Amino acid sequence: MAFSSHTTPREPFLGNISRLALAPFRAVDSFFQSIITANQVVRDVEYMSQLSDAKLAKMGVNREDIVTYVARKSGTISAV
């Protein structure tokens, strides 16, 4: 019978503890990253809202589609 020395590598015990200990900090970071993204989307929508219809047309955007355009561009929503 053949002997297999193949074992599944295990993560060290301290690796699991550190991952659990850092989880709340990752959640807070994710929260603030969401706020930063939302603020950028608002600024972009405000900027584009001030553009003329001719400039928007050059970009291929209708005025009523500004929010959707910015959200898709920022990755906030995916293209449907």
CNS distance restraints for C-alpha pairs under 8 A (distance, minus, plus):
assign (resid  11 and name CA) (resid  15 and name CA) 6.37 0.50 0.50
assign (resid  11 and name CA) (resid  16 and name CA) 7.26 0.50 0.50
assign (resid  12 and name CA) (resid  16 and name CA) 6.93 0.50 0.50
assign (resid  13 and name CA) (resid  17 and name CA) 6.61 0.50 0.50
assign (resid  14 and name CA) (resid  18 and name CA) 6.02 0.50 0.50
assign (resid  15 and name CA) (resid  19 and name CA) 6.13 0.50 0.50
assign (resid  16 and name CA) (resid  20 and name CA) 6.26 0.50 0.50
assign (resid  17 and name CA) (resid  21 and name CA) 6.02 0.50 0.50
assign (resid  18 and name CA) (resid  22 and name CA) 6.04 0.50 0.50
assign (resid  19 and name CA) (resid  23 and name CA) 6.22 0.50 0.50
assign (resid  22 and name CA) (resid  26 and name CA) 6.34 0.50 0.50
assign (resid  23 and name CA) (resid  27 and name CA) 6.27 0.50 0.50
assign (resid  24 and name CA) (resid  28 and name CA) 6.30 0.50 0.50
assign (resid  25 and name CA) (resid  29 and name CA) 6.11 0.50 0.50
assign (resid  26 and name CA) (resid  30 and name CA) 6.07 0.50 0.50
assign (resid  27 and name CA) (resid  31 and name CA) 6.20 0.50 0.50
assign (resid  28 and name CA) (resid  32 and name CA) 6.33 0.50 0.50
assign (resid  29 and name CA) (resid  33 and name CA) 6.12 0.50 0.50
assign (resid  30 and name CA) (resid  34 and name CA) 6.21 0.50 0.50
assign (resid  31 and name CA) (resid  35 and name CA) 6.51 0.50 0.50
assign (resid  32 and name CA) (resid  36 and name CA) 6.23 0.50 0.50
assign (resid  33 and name CA) (resid  37 and name CA) 6.18 0.50 0.50
assign (resid  34 and name CA) (resid  38 and name CA) 6.13 0.50 0.50
assign (resid  35 and name CA) (resid  39 and name CA) 6.14 0.50 0.50
assign (resid  36 and name CA) (resid  40 and name CA) 6.32 0.50 0.50
assign (resid  37 and name CA) (resid  41 and name CA) 6.27 0.50 0.50
assign (resid  37 and name CA) (resid  74 and name CA) 7.84 0.50 0.50
assign (resid  38 and name CA) (resid  42 and name CA) 6.28 0.50 0.50
assign (resid  39 and name CA) (resid  43 and name CA) 6.25 0.50 0.50
assign (resid  40 and name CA) (resid  44 and name CA) 6.14 0.50 0.50
assign (resid  41 and name CA) (resid  45 and name CA) 6.13 0.50 0.50
assign (resid  41 and name CA) (resid  70 and name CA) 6.43 0.50 0.50
assign (resid  41 and name CA) (resid  71 and name CA) 6.66 0.50 0.50
assign (resid  41 and name CA) (resid  74 and name CA) 7.03 0.50 0.50
assign (resid  42 and name CA) (resid  46 and name CA) 6.13 0.50 0.50
assign (resid  43 and name CA) (resid  47 and name CA) 6.11 0.50 0.50
assign (resid  44 and name CA) (resid  48 and name CA) 6.10 0.50 0.50
assign (resid  44 and name CA) (resid  70 and name CA) 6.73 0.50 0.50
assign (resid  45 and name CA) (resid  49 and name CA) 5.96 0.50 0.50
assign (resid  45 and name CA) (resid  66 and name CA) 6.46 0.50 0.50
assign (resid  45 and name CA) (resid  67 and name CA) 6.08 0.50 0.50
assign (resid  45 and name CA) (resid  70 and name CA) 6.51 0.50 0.50
assign (resid  46 and name CA) (resid  50 and name CA) 6.56 0.50 0.50
assign (resid  47 and name CA) (resid  51 and name CA) 6.92 0.50 0.50
assign (resid  48 and name CA) (resid  56 and name CA) 7.64 0.50 0.50
assign (resid  48 and name CA) (resid  66 and name CA) 6.93 0.50 0.50
assign (resid  49 and name CA) (resid  63 and name CA) 7.22 0.50 0.50
assign (resid  49 and name CA) (resid  66 and name CA) 7.28 0.50 0.50
assign (resid  51 and name CA) (resid  55 and name CA) 6.20 0.50 0.50
assign (resid  51 and name CA) (resid  56 and name CA) 6.53 0.50 0.50
assign (resid  52 and name CA) (resid  56 and name CA) 6.32 0.50 0.50
assign (resid  53 and name CA) (resid  57 and name CA) 5.99 0.50 0.50
assign (resid  53 and name CA) (resid  62 and name CA) 7.59 0.50 0.50
assign (resid  53 and name CA) (resid  63 and name CA) 7.03 0.50 0.50
assign (resid  54 and name CA) (resid  58 and name CA) 6.33 0.50 0.50
assign (resid  55 and name CA) (resid  59 and name CA) 6.51 0.50 0.50
assign (resid  56 and name CA) (resid  60 and name CA) 6.25 0.50 0.50
assign (resid  56 and name CA) (resid  61 and name CA) 5.19 0.50 0.50
assign (resid  56 and name CA) (resid  62 and name CA) 6.43 0.50 0.50
assign (resid  56 and name CA) (resid  63 and name CA) 7.11 0.50 0.50
assign (resid  57 and name CA) (resid  61 and name CA) 5.52 0.50 0.50
assign (resid  57 and name CA) (resid  62 and name CA) 6.55 0.50 0.50
assign (resid  61 and name CA) (resid  65 and name CA) 6.34 0.50 0.50
assign (resid  61 and name CA) (resid  66 and name CA) 6.65 0.50 0.50
assign (resid  61 and name CA) (resid  69 and name CA) 7.34 0.50 0.50
assign (resid  62 and name CA) (resid  66 and name CA) 6.69 0.50 0.50
assign (resid  65 and name CA) (resid  69 and name CA) 5.99 0.50 0.50
assign (resid  66 and name CA) (resid  70 and name CA) 6.11 0.50 0.50
assign (resid  67 and name CA) (resid  71 and name CA) 6.05 0.50 0.50
assign (resid  68 and name CA) (resid  72 and name CA) 6.10 0.50 0.50
assign (resid  69 and name CA) (resid  73 and name CA) 6.08 0.50 0.50
assign (resid  70 and name CA) (resid  74 and name CA) 6.05 0.50 0.50
assign (resid  71 and name CA) (resid  75 and name CA) 6.19 0.50 0.50
assign (resid  71 and name CA) (resid  76 and name CA) 5.02 0.50 0.50
assign (resid  71 and name CA) (resid  77 and name CA) 5.69 0.50 0.50
assign (resid  72 and name CA) (resid  76 and name CA) 5.94 0.50 0.50
assign (resid  72 and name CA) (resid  77 and name CA) 5.12 0.50 0.50
assign (resid  72 and name CA) (resid  78 and name CA) 5.73 0.50 0.50
assign (resid  72 and name CA) (resid  79 and name CA) 6.36 0.50 0.50
